Amino acid sequence: MTSEILNKYLSNEASEQEVQALFEWIEASEENKQQFIAAKKAWVLNALTENTITDAVPVIPMKPKNKIRQFMRYAAVLLVFVGLGSTVLLFTEKTKETKEIVLELGDGRLENYSQKNQSSLFNDKGILVAKKFPNHMVYFGKTADSEVQYNTLKIPYGKRFKITLSDGTIVSLNSGTTFRYPEQFGINGNRNVYLSGEAFFEVAKDQNHPFIVNANQVDIKVLGTKFNISAYPENPTVNSTLIEGSIQMYETSDSLNSIILEPSQMATWSSNSKKITVKNVDTAFYNAWTKGELAFKDTPFSTIAKIIQRTYDVEIINQNSDLARQNFTGTIKISESSVENILDLLKRDTPFHYSIDQKTITITNPR
């Protein structure tokens, strides 16, 4: 296979006969397939590095035959996400109506959290219990166990937030997350919090007062550590990934059904099987969102679509069965990428068409 034909294919200039010849060459051996993958990866990275993202995508300029469709998977496994250059953002109208973070106080009062101004929060005795900063709230002090009062933070799609609890624990909250926590921890007893969604915890050490996260039907118990929990209510699983330290995951209704994690391990609880499984993972993929990135590793598009929906506050309707079966690996910088950037990059390797109606994106087969 000549490099000329390969380059013409990658540049969307190959004829139907040349495309067919290329795919037959790929199918001939595993070595040929790997050479194609390496060449395709190098081409994508080079194109993105030189900011040559244009409307010209490497899509075969005709309706693919069944055999050609079969080879679309070779392109799909190659996708490498990188931080895209700033472009005109899609959904400009959406930014005007962005939902606010809501703080529900223990007495039932609701406050829309303003990320513009610094302010303070006092209890009914006039004592300072928290300071509010843009994107961060910091709590102070302890209280009698009988006076522990729980507040609730609700983070809408399209936003993230950080909170420092009164014991010094730092919690980063992802989009679409609800977090219930004590305004001030009690002097005695455990440090209990409740999570629905995703959060990254940096727990302050206190051996006498274990820190326990209740996430749907499981609890995660720690003394002092860093870990991520993903427990969105629409998912049938709860994942806990340990960065450092040690944590114990156990079923809330059966504490004997438990597992102790070591660093770089992820425990997954299934609400269907009531079992907890453990595997070794690259933790960088599970806390990247706290650094303003979306990271994927052999992740199915169905999962990626859910993450994009929460991150950018949009709805994705996928009617393309080929795309639904694809897995992708790579990293996206949230602040430098729009939904349009991401979809156009995906289209480079898995052809599809999409339309946009306000916040709803509908993905269909290529035209």
N, C-alpha and C positions, 0 to 999 in steps of 0.2 A: 504494500500500500504506500503510495507516494505521499510525501508531506504536502504536495500541492493540492491533492484532493481533500485531505484532512483540513487544510487551511481554508479551502473554499467552502467546506461544510460548516466550519465554525463561524465563517463570515456570512453565512446564508447566501452563498453564491453557487453552490453545487447544483448540478442538474439532477433530475430524477434517477438517471442511470448511474451517476456518480455516487449518489446517496445509497442506492441499492448495493453497489459494489463495496462501499465502505462497510455497510452492515453485514454483508456476507463475509468480509474479511474479519470483522469483530467476532462473528460466530464461529470462525474456523478454529480458534484456540483460546485458551485462558490467557496465554501470553499476549496475544493481540488485544484482548479485552483490557488487560492491565495497561498496555501501552496507550490505548485510547483514553482510558480514565486519566492517566497522568497528563496526557496532552491537553485534555479538556479542562482539567483543574488549572493547569498553567495558563491556559488561554483566559479563563474566567478571572483569575487573580490579576493577570496583566491588564485586562480590559478595565477592571475596577480601579486598579492602582492609577491608571492614566485618566481616570474620570471620563471614560468613553461610554458611559451608560446612555444609550439613545433609544429611539423607538425601534431601531433595527435589532431584532432579537433572533437568535439562531433557531428559527422554526422552519421546518420544511415547507416551501411555498406551494403546497398542494395538499389535497386530502390524503393522508397517509394510508397505505395499504396495511392489511392486518400484520404482515411480517415486519413492516417498518414500525408499526405501533409497538410490536414486541420489544424493539430495541430502545424505545423511549426510556426504559428503566435504566439503561446505562448512563444516560445523561442525568437522570434524577439523582442517582447516588453520588454525583459529583458536586452538587451544589455546595459552595463555600460562601457563607454569609460573611461580609466584612462591614465595617462602619462606612455607610454611604455618605458621600458629600452632601452638604446642605442643598436642598432644592425647594421649590415652591411647595409648601405643605398642602396636602389635601384636607378637606373638611374645615375650611376656614370658618364656616358658619358654626361648626360644632364648638369651637373654642369660645364662642360668645355665650354659650349656654351650658358650660361645664358645670356639673354638679359639685356641690361643696362637701367637704369632710364634715361629718356631724358628730358632735360630742354630746352624749346623753349622760347627764349627771345622776347620781344616786337617788336624788329626790324626784326624778322624772323630768326635770327641765331639759330642754334641747337647745343646743347652741351650734350655729353654723361656724365652723372654725375658719377664721380669717387668716390667710397666709401672708397678709401684707403688713400687719402691725404687731408689735410686741405688746403683750399684756400679761396680767397676773390673775391667778385664781385663788380665792379665799374661801375657807369653810364658813359655816354658820356662826363660828366663834370669832371670826375676823382674823384667823391665823392663815398665813400664806402657805398654800399647799402645792402650788405649781406656777411655773412661768411658761408662757406661750411664746414661741419663736416661729418664724416662717419654717414650715416643714418639720418642726420638732417641738415637743412639749416635755418639760422636765418637772418631775414631782419630788417632794421633800418630806422627810419626817416619818414617824411612826405614830400609831394610836393604840388605844386599848382594844383588845380583841372584840369586845362587845360593841365597839363603835366603828368597826371596819365598814366602809361604804364603797360599793362598786360603781365605777363609771364604765361607759361603753363608747368606743370609737368605731365609727363606720366609715370605711374608706371606699369611695365610689370607683367605678371603672375609670381608667385614665389618670389616676393619681396614686402616689405612694406617700408614706409618712413614717416618722420615727418618734418614738416615745422613750424617755428614760423614767423607769419606775422609781418609787421612793426608796428602794433598796440599792439603787445604782444599776440595776439590770437595764440593758439597752435592747429595745425591740424595734426592728424595722418591719413595717407592715406593707404588704404588696396590695395591688389594686383588687377591688372586690372583696375586701377582708373586713370582718367584724371582730373586734378584740375587747373582751370584758376583763377588767382588772381593778384591784383595790386602789382607791385614791391615795390611801396610805396603808402599808402593811401593818398587821397587828404585831404587838411586842412578842407574842408567843405563837406557836403553831406553824403550819406550813404556809408557803407562799403560793397560793392558788390563783391561776389565771385561766381564761377560757378563749379558745380560738376557733373561728370558722373562716377559712381562707388560707393565706400563706404568710408566714413571718419568719424572720431570722432573729435568733436570740443570742445575746451575749450576757450570760447570767452571772451576776455578782456572787462570789463565793460566800456561803454561810452554812456550815455543816450542821448547825443546830436547827436550821429552818429550811428544809428541802424545798426546791422550786418545782412546782407541778403544773404542767400545761394540760388542760383538758381539751382534746380535739375530737369532736364527734364521739365515737364510742371507745376511744383509747385515751390513756393518760401517758405523759412523758415526764419522768421524774429525774431531776438533776440536782447536783450540789453547786457546781460552777463549771460552765462549759460554753462552747459555741456550736449551735446547730440550727438547721432549717426544718420547718414543718410545713407541709402542704396538705391542707385538709379542707378543700372546697366542698361544699355540701352536695354539688351535682356529681361529684366523683365517688365511686364505690370504694375508694382506697384512701388511706392516710399514709403519707410518706414522711419519714423523719431521717434526715441526713446529718451525721455527726462530723463536725470539723475538728474539734479538739475536746479533750476531757472524756467523760463517760456519761451515758444516759441509759435509762431503762424505759422501754415501752411495754405497756401491759393493757389488757382489756379492762375497761372500767368496771364491768360487771363480774370479772373473774381475774383477780390479780395474779393468779397462778399461771395464767396464759401470758407469759412475758418473755422478753429477750433483752439482753444487755449488749449495747453497741460499743464498738471500738472506733477510733477515728478512721475516716474514709469508708465508713460503712453506711448503708441505707436500709432501714427497716420499713417494710410495707405491710400495713394492716388491710385485710380485705373484709369488708362488711358481709360479703356473700359466704365466704368459707369460714370466717371467724379465725383465720390463721394469720400469723406474723411470719414473714419471710425476710431474709437478710442477704444482701449482696455487697461486694466491694464496688465502689464508684469513684469517679473523678469528681471531687467535691466542687471544683470550679464551676461545673455546670449547674449547681444547685444553689449557689449564692451569688451568681453573676448579676441577678436582678437588683441586688442591693447596691451595685456599682453602676446602675443605669444601663445594664446590658441584658439582652435576651440570649441565652446560650442553649443550643440543642445538640444532641448526640444520638444519631439514629432515631430521631423522634418522628412519629407519624404526623402527617399533615393535620389530622383531626385534633391532635393535642396542640400543635402549633396554632391552629385557628382559634382555639379557646384562649390561649395565652395572648394572641394579638387582640382578641375582643376585649379582654380585661385591661390590657395595657393602653389601648388607644380608644376605648369606649366606643366600639362599633359592633355591628352584628354581621357575621359571615354566614352565608348560606351556600354550601358547596354542593353542586349538582354534577360535578365531574368525577366519575368513578375512578379514572386513572390517577388523578391527583390524590384522591382519598387513600390510595394504597401506597403512596410514596413516603419514604423516610428521608430526613434531611439532617445535616450536621453543620454547625457553624455558629457565628456570633453576630448580633446586631446591636449597634449603639442606639438606644432609644431616642436620645435627644437629636441625633443626626439623621434619623430615618423616619419617613412617613409610611403609612400603610401602602400607599401607591408605590413607594420605593421597593418595599418588600415583595409585593405582588409582581411587579415588573421583573424583579430578579428571579423569582420563582418561575416565571414564564420562560426564562432563558433556557430552562432545562426540561420543563414539563409544560407543553403548550396548553393554554386554556384562555378563555375569554372571561372578562369580568365587567360588571356594570355597577354603578353607584347611584343610590337614591338616598340622599341625606346621609344617615349613619348606617345604612344597610348595603352590604356588598354581596352581590350574587355572582357566583362562579359557575360557568357552564363550559361545555366542550368547545374546542377551538373552532372558529368559523372557516 
